[in-house]
Amino acid sequence: MNIRTRKLIGTLMLFVCLGVYALLAMALAVRILPGASGLVEFLYYLVAGMGWVLPAGLIIKWMSRGADAAQG
């Protein structure tokens, strides 16, 4: 697969995954956070705010696979 095509697909995947993740995190927050203490809210948003990093990193790793061969 062409590196430019891989980056295009990866970028679209990142946008879709991030949008879906944000909606799921908000829906979960609405269900579990009403009436929760400030500390629980803080911890939830800390974990939920960082939860997208691993999937995004995997997509970015996939996007850059083969870039070394294209440069050399």
Buried (B, 14 or more C-beta within 10 A) or exposed (E): EEBEEBBEBBEEBBEEBBEEBEEEBEEEBEEEEEEEEEEEEEEBEEEBEEEBEEBBEEBBEEBEEEEEEEEE
